[in-house]
Amino acid sequence: MEKKSKWKRMIVPAAIFLLAFGLYVGYSSWETKNHEDVRKIREAVAASNDENEDIAVFQQESVKKDFKSVGIFISKFHQNYNQSLGWGGIDSVKWEAQRETAAEINSILKSIQTDNGDLQADFEAISEYAKTIEGGERDKKALLKLHRYFHDLDIEVNGYKKTNDYFDVTEYKRSQNG
């Protein structure tokens, strides 16, 4: 009789562990697929959104080949910051990679032309934060600001509304301009 109760006491925790592990693996797989789907939707929206062409354009063909639209540029760097800073990444920053990213952002920003004063102000703010990082300062607040600007601009420029997070750091607001 004692062997049976011992066996039952071992089976229940093992079953609970396996169930929890299965739920974790399933949820992780679902989240990964969901993030990939969201990225594809954002790129499609950015590429097809005619308003992006009216808001800002690239002055150099070489940049246009890489991004097709300013919306895709915004989406790409928002995604980059999600991956490098999100989910605790801000606590283990790879500063050289961030410096290179900031240099790339500033290089691209130089080729963007916009007549929208609010969007221009946002690009100038992004450029200043990027210059801080590009110059070698290990300023986590500047990285957070960069991430927040790209996040909010991704929502505003690309019309991506499937998030509850909004930092309200940008001057450009789609609803006021469209």
Rosetta blueprint (number, residue, H / E / L):
1 M L
2 E H
3 K H
4 K H
5 S H
6 K H
7 W H
8 K H
9 R H
10 M H
11 I H
12 V H
13 P H
14 A H
15 A H
16 I H
17 F H
18 L H
19 L H
20 A H
21 F H
22 G H
23 L H
24 Y H
25 V H
26 G H
27 Y H
28 S H
29 S H
30 W H
31 E H
32 T H
33 K H
34 N H
35 H H
36 E H
37 D H
38 V H
39 R H
40 K H
41 I H
42 R H
43 E H
44 A H
45 V H
46 A H
47 A H
48 S H
49 N L
50 D H
51 E H
52 N H
53 E H
54 D H
55 I H
56 A L
57 V E
58 F E
59 Q L
60 Q L
61 E H
62 S H
63 V H
64 K H
65 K H
66 D H
67 F H
68 K L
69 S L
70 V H
71 G H
72 I H
73 F H
74 I H
75 S H
76 K H
77 F H
78 H H
79 Q H
80 N H
81 Y H
82 N H
83 Q H
84 S H
85 L H
86 G L
87 W L
88 G L
89 G H
90 I H
91 D H
92 S H
93 V L
94 K L
95 W H
96 E H
97 A H
98 Q H
99 R H
100 E H
101 T H
102 A H
103 A H
104 E H
105 I H
106 N H
107 S H
108 I H
109 L H
110 K L
111 S L
112 I E
113 Q E
114 T L
115 D L
116 N L
117 G H
118 D H
119 L H
120 Q H
121 A H
122 D H
123 F H
124 E H
125 A H
126 I H
127 S H
128 E H
129 Y H
130 A H
131 K H
132 T H
133 I H
134 E H
135 G L
136 G L
137 E L
138 R L
139 D L
140 K H
141 K H
142 A H
143 L H
144 L H
145 K H
146 L H
147 H H
148 R H
149 Y H
150 F H
151 H H
152 D H
153 L H
154 D H
155 I H
156 E H
157 V H
158 N H
159 G L
160 Y L
161 K L
162 K L
163 T L
164 N L
165 D L
166 Y L
167 F L
168 D L
169 V L
170 T L
171 E L
172 Y L
173 K L
174 R H
175 S H
176 Q H
177 N H
178 G L
